[in-house]
Structure formats: C-alpha cells, structure tokens
Amino acid sequence: MHMIYLLAKTLHIIGFTAWFAGMFYLGRIFVYHREAIEKQKPTDLYELMEIRAYHIICHPAMVITWICGLTMLYINGLEWLGENGWMHIKLGLLVLLTVYHFSMKKTITSLRERSTTLSSYRFRLLNEIPTLFLFAIIPFAVFKNGADATYVIIGIIALMIFLSSATKMYRRYREKNTK
C-alpha cells in the first residue's frame, strides 16, 4: 500500500503542476485573444490554442490531480481526515479552483462568440487567480496543521493588492507607450 501511496503522490504533484501551468498559459492566451478582438485582428489561432490548452493540458491534469489526491485520502482513511483540518481547507480551495477551471471553458466559448464584456485588463486580473490559489493551497500542504489560516489569508490579501497594483501600473505603462 505504501508504494501505491507514493505513486499517487508523485502523480498528484505532476498533475497539479501541469494543471497550474495550463491555467497560467490559458489565462495569458485569454489576454492576447481579447486584445486581438479589441484591435479587430484575426482570432482563429487564439481559439485553437485555448481549446487545445484546456482539453490537452488543463482538463486531464485536473482529473489526474483529483484522482491521485482522493486515492491518497482513501489510503489515509477517514480518521486521518478528521484529525487534519488543514486538508478540509485544502479541499475547499480545490473545489473553488475546480469551479474556476470550468469557468475557463465558458470563457473560451464567450471569447469565440465575442460575447464577453471583459476587457483585456480584466483578463489580466483574472489571469492572476491561479496564482492566488497556489499561494493559498501550498502553505496548508507544506505546514499542514501548523499552517495558521489567518496568516495565509493576510498573505493572500497582500498578494492580491500587489498583483492588482502591478497590473494597474502595467496598464498605465502600456497606455503611455502605445500613444
């Protein structure tokens, strides 16, 4: 059983690494796709890249992450789960991340149909959501019951402020240098 657990853990780490990589990549494509729409340029390539990134990278990686994570939970047992509150927080964050994952599929459709009202700036902000999840989940996975949720929340809020400010500064820079 120990070998199965280690295999599940290995595949879980590979899965979530690929899942996050795919979400970071897909979010960036959304920004470029929206900019192409705003500039009335062709978007065929972005549409192809989005659907491939979602179906070939993001979705399979999410499934691997969940299957291997649930396998580890099963091996550890319900008693272990009851004793480890950090896992409840991590699972809650993973459910929210999964909701975000499925919302990306809807974003692909809305960009293809040109029905989105979000600007490229808003897509830049949305592109940071996986970063926030990563910074929220990893401390619980590393520190486990030693993770202080208050400090994690304060860190996430600080990160949100930083990312929002950096995105605004970049927008001002781009507007200034494209005129």
C-alpha positions as CSV (number, residue, x, y, z in Angstrom):
1,M,0.0,0.0,0.0
2,H,2.9,2.3,0.7
3,M,4.1,2.1,-2.9
4,I,0.6,2.9,-4.2
5,Y,0.5,5.9,-1.9
6,L,3.9,7.2,-3.2
7,L,2.9,6.6,-6.8
8,A,-0.4,8.5,-6.2
9,K,1.6,11.3,-4.5
10,T,4.1,11.5,-7.4
11,L,1.3,11.7,-10.0
12,H,-0.6,14.2,-7.8
13,I,2.4,16.5,-7.8
14,I,2.9,16.1,-11.6
15,G,-0.9,16.6,-12.1
16,F,-1.2,19.8,-10.2
17,T,2.0,21.2,-11.7
18,A,0.6,20.6,-15.2
19,W,-2.8,21.9,-14.2
20,F,-1.4,25.2,-12.9
21,A,0.9,25.5,-15.9
22,G,-2.1,25.1,-18.2
23,M,-4.2,27.6,-16.3
24,F,-1.4,30.2,-16.4
25,Y,-0.9,29.6,-20.1
26,L,-4.6,29.7,-20.9
27,G,-5.1,32.9,-18.9
28,R,-2.4,34.6,-20.9
29,I,-4.0,33.4,-24.1
30,F,-7.2,35.0,-23.0
31,V,-5.5,38.3,-22.6
32,Y,-4.0,38.1,-26.1
33,H,-7.3,36.9,-27.6
34,R,-9.2,39.8,-26.1
35,E,-6.6,42.3,-27.3
36,A,-6.9,40.8,-30.8
37,I,-10.7,41.3,-30.6
38,E,-10.2,44.9,-29.4
39,K,-7.8,45.6,-32.4
40,Q,-10.2,43.8,-34.8
41,K,-7.5,41.3,-35.7
42,P,-7.9,37.6,-36.6
43,T,-8.5,35.3,-33.5
44,D,-8.5,31.8,-35.1
45,L,-5.1,30.9,-33.7
46,Y,-6.1,32.0,-30.2
47,E,-9.3,30.0,-30.3
48,L,-7.3,26.9,-31.4
49,M,-4.7,27.4,-28.7
50,E,-7.3,27.9,-26.0
51,I,-9.3,24.8,-26.8
52,R,-6.1,22.7,-27.0
53,A,-4.6,24.0,-23.8
54,Y,-7.9,23.3,-22.0
55,H,-8.6,19.9,-23.4
56,I,-5.0,18.6,-23.7
57,I,-3.3,20.2,-20.7
58,C,-5.7,21.6,-18.1
59,H,-8.6,19.1,-18.0
60,P,-6.5,15.9,-18.0
61,A,-4.2,17.4,-15.4
62,M,-7.1,18.4,-13.2
63,V,-8.5,14.8,-13.4
64,I,-5.1,13.3,-12.5
65,T,-4.8,15.7,-9.6
66,W,-8.2,14.8,-8.2
67,I,-7.9,11.1,-8.7
68,C,-4.5,10.8,-7.1
69,G,-5.4,13.2,-4.3
70,L,-8.6,11.2,-3.5
71,T,-6.5,8.0,-3.7
72,M,-4.2,9.4,-1.0
73,L,-7.1,10.4,1.1
74,Y,-8.6,6.9,0.8
75,I,-5.4,5.3,1.8
76,N,-5.0,7.6,4.8
77,G,-8.6,6.9,5.9
78,L,-11.4,8.9,7.4
79,E,-9.8,9.0,10.9
80,W,-6.8,10.7,9.4
81,L,-9.0,13.2,7.5
82,G,-10.9,14.0,10.7
83,E,-7.6,14.8,12.5
84,N,-6.3,17.1,9.8
85,G,-8.2,20.3,9.5
86,W,-5.7,21.7,7.0
87,M,-7.0,19.1,4.5
88,H,-10.5,20.4,4.8
89,I,-9.3,23.9,3.9
90,K,-7.2,22.5,1.0
91,L,-10.2,20.5,-0.3
92,G,-12.4,23.6,-0.1
93,L,-9.8,25.6,-2.0
94,L,-9.6,22.8,-4.6
95,V,-13.3,22.8,-5.1
96,L,-13.2,26.5,-5.7
97,L,-10.2,26.1,-8.1
98,T,-12.2,23.4,-10.0
99,V,-15.1,25.9,-10.3
100,Y,-12.6,28.4,-11.7
101,H,-11.3,25.7,-14.1
102,F,-14.8,25.0,-15.5
103,S,-15.4,28.8,-15.8
104,M,-12.3,28.9,-18.1
105,K,-14.2,26.6,-20.5
106,K,-17.1,29.2,-20.5
107,T,-14.6,31.9,-21.2
108,I,-13.3,30.1,-24.2
109,T,-16.8,30.0,-25.6
110,S,-17.6,33.6,-24.8
111,L,-14.3,34.8,-26.5
112,R,-15.0,32.6,-29.5
113,E,-18.6,34.0,-29.8
114,R,-17.3,37.5,-28.9
115,S,-19.9,37.8,-26.2
116,T,-17.6,38.7,-23.3
117,T,-17.7,42.2,-21.9
118,L,-14.4,41.8,-20.1
119,S,-11.6,44.0,-21.2
120,S,-8.0,42.7,-21.7
121,Y,-7.2,44.5,-18.4
122,R,-9.8,42.4,-16.6
123,F,-8.5,39.3,-18.2
124,R,-5.0,40.3,-16.9
125,L,-6.5,40.4,-13.4
126,L,-8.3,37.1,-13.9
127,N,-5.0,35.6,-15.1
128,E,-3.7,36.0,-11.5
129,I,-6.5,33.9,-9.9
130,P,-4.4,30.6,-10.2
131,T,-1.5,32.4,-8.5
132,L,-3.8,33.3,-5.6
133,F,-4.9,29.7,-5.3
134,L,-1.4,28.4,-5.5
135,F,-0.3,30.8,-2.7
136,A,-3.4,29.7,-0.6
137,I,-3.1,25.9,-1.1
138,I,0.7,25.3,-0.8
139,P,1.1,26.6,2.8
140,F,-1.5,24.1,4.0
141,A,0.1,21.3,2.1
142,V,3.5,22.1,3.5
143,F,2.8,23.2,7.1
144,K,-0.3,21.0,7.4
145,N,-2.0,21.6,10.8
146,G,0.8,24.1,11.6
147,A,-0.5,26.5,9.0
148,D,-2.2,29.5,10.5
149,A,-5.2,30.3,8.3
150,T,-5.1,34.0,9.5
151,Y,-1.5,34.4,8.2
152,V,-2.4,32.7,5.0
153,I,-5.4,35.0,4.4
154,I,-3.3,38.1,5.3
155,G,-0.7,36.9,2.8
156,I,-3.3,36.3,0.1
157,I,-4.8,39.8,0.6
158,A,-1.3,41.3,0.4
159,L,-0.6,39.3,-2.7
160,M,-3.9,40.5,-4.2
161,I,-3.1,44.1,-3.5
162,F,0.4,43.7,-5.0
163,L,-0.9,41.9,-8.2
164,S,-3.7,44.4,-8.7
165,S,-1.3,47.3,-8.3
166,A,1.3,45.8,-10.6
167,T,-1.4,45.1,-13.2
168,K,-2.6,48.7,-13.0
169,M,0.9,50.0,-13.3
170,Y,1.5,47.8,-16.3
171,R,-1.7,49.1,-17.9
172,R,-0.6,52.7,-17.4
173,Y,2.8,51.9,-18.8
174,R,1.2,50.3,-21.9
175,E,-1.2,53.2,-22.5
176,K,1.6,55.7,-22.1
177,N,3.9,53.9,-24.5
178,T,1.4,53.0,-27.2
179,K,0.4,56.5,-28.0
